[in-house]
Amino acid sequence: MGEMHLFVTAGRGTEDFVELELQEKLNAKRIKKTDGKIFFQTDLDTSDVASSINHLKCVERIFVCVLHKNDLRITSAWKGKQQLETAFKNISRTEWMDCYSTYRHCTRLQHCVTECCAAEQQTEGHRYKIVNNVSEHQMASDPDAKETAAVCEMRHMEKTNSQQLTNVNSMNKGCKRRKVEVCDTITFRISCKVSGLPGRFFKAQNLGISLGILLKHHMQWKADLRNPNVEVFVHVNNQGLMIGIPLTRKPLSEREYFQHIGLRTPIAYIMAQLACIQAGDVVLDPMCGAGTILIEAAKSWPSAHYIGSDRDVQQLTKSTENIQKSREMARIELMYCDALYLPLTDKSVDVVISDLPFGHIHGQEKDMYALYPKLVHLFNRVLKTGGHCVLLTSEKLRDFLLHTVCSDTVLNHSGHEDKDLLNMQTSAKIRELQQQPTEDVLPKESRDILCLELSWIVKCIHYVKLGDTHAFICSFVKS
Ligand SMILES: C[S@@+](CC[C@H](N)C(=O)[O-])C[C@H]1O[C@@H](n2cnc3c(N)ncnc32)[C@H](O)[C@@H]1O
């Protein structure tokens, strides 16, 4: 088989991180980035793709690409419908079956990997009991279970041969030998999304039904809205028509090791990546909420020590449960305290990463003008020289944070290109805050801190979209 055509979805603003990750982990070539989607080809075989999928951290979802047509010129409902149907009909039966086989192969291997990982987390005795259970209960009827048992068996043999624990890659080589079977009748469901200009002409539901009828006749597949074998995603927008089959049942960003959802996991991972965590580092998230950043960082940089704190007991309960579920108890320590009173000695931390409150859910925006200078003062105290600090904040508070951290001189020497960094609006806002007669908005303490000169350097500032919120990841080094 030649190169495989895939695409992924990514949060707005994360596309560059995703591109690098795809090059590194999936050997991606001929990459094309559109808004929120990245199309690429890979020469890896299906087994290698399947095993690498679990290691993708910046991606939301991954699809095998059935069709990507970006030369549609939809100018009317009638013309548009005809073009879409023609493009759909032009996909050959072989192309559909190739994509379906890739999908089946990947999801089966994913299933093997998940089962094996679950088995591995048990005690030695338990683990093999589970493998046996698989064979007793399921093997007769479920081909996936046979595969799972075979992979677990392989793993057991490799372990008893006192080799290193096999990586997912080598497990999958075992699965690869098994030919992907195609079941008698393939059932499908179409999920259709129409946006941009085409949204004026078509309703997603109607288009989904029309394309579903075409697919049924063309492939003799059967529609099943409840429990289909395969889900076909169709997206029509200003950029054209995209048809894909997701390679994982759940989005990759919905990590199975979280019980409570906090910050989006790809954003947490990207923040940790920007923090340049080294083996032995002490990493602090002083407002850890559900612990997403700490857990994402600990999973990928396991040789560091992580400390989290929050002043909200409910949030700490969530982070405790998440840490337990993710089995990261040994690496992450939690404290119930206000970040401003953290019992940490000066220069004891290598990295600070934090998703700062924006004043939407936790407090009000005006309170952040008092809080941010104090937080920055604390980070400056506990960070070692050369330490990294990566902070997420809202568009509104970004410039205030930058002003708090860096004097103009430092900003000018940081090589940062953003001309509106300390724009008129921000300077005016800061002047206004400094002139406030009352201490309501900016208490004297915070006002004094604003006048301190910290020798921090801005490393980079990245725009990211969090739902409807425009936010920025600001990365600094204490020099
Ligand atoms: C934006 S949330 C962090 C969400 C977190 N990243 C997650 O994934 O769940 C901000 C957190 O800061 C905490 N917080 C606000 N002010 C604080 C303070 N002065 N000290 C400690 N925690 C604080 C809030 O309780 C909240 O959990």
The ligand as a Gaussian input file, in Angstrom:
#p B3LYP/6-31G(d) Opt

LIG

0 1
 C       -8.441000      28.603000      35.637000
 S       -8.545000      27.609000      37.042000
 C       -7.338000      26.372000      36.801000
 C       -7.899000      25.201000      36.083000
 C       -6.922000      24.092000      35.970000
 N       -5.854000      24.377000      35.068000
 C       -7.625000      22.793000      35.571000
 O       -7.225000      22.161000      34.608000
 O       -8.619000      22.443000      36.199000
 C       -7.838000      28.621000      38.243000
 C       -7.724000      28.004000      39.609000
 O       -7.066000      28.943000      40.444000
 C       -7.576000      28.789000      41.750000
 N       -7.229000      30.022000      42.468000
 C       -7.665000      31.281000      42.254000
 N       -7.054000      32.124000      43.084000
 C       -6.198000      31.396000      43.840000
 C       -5.272000      31.701000      44.862000
 N       -5.100000      32.949000      45.309000
 N       -4.559000      30.696000      45.392000
 C       -4.711000      29.424000      44.955000
 N       -5.582000      29.081000      44.016000
 C       -6.306000      30.052000      43.449000
 C       -9.044000      28.516000      41.541000
 O       -9.589000      27.856000      42.665000
 C       -9.026000      27.648000      40.281000
 O       -9.019000      26.302000      40.621000

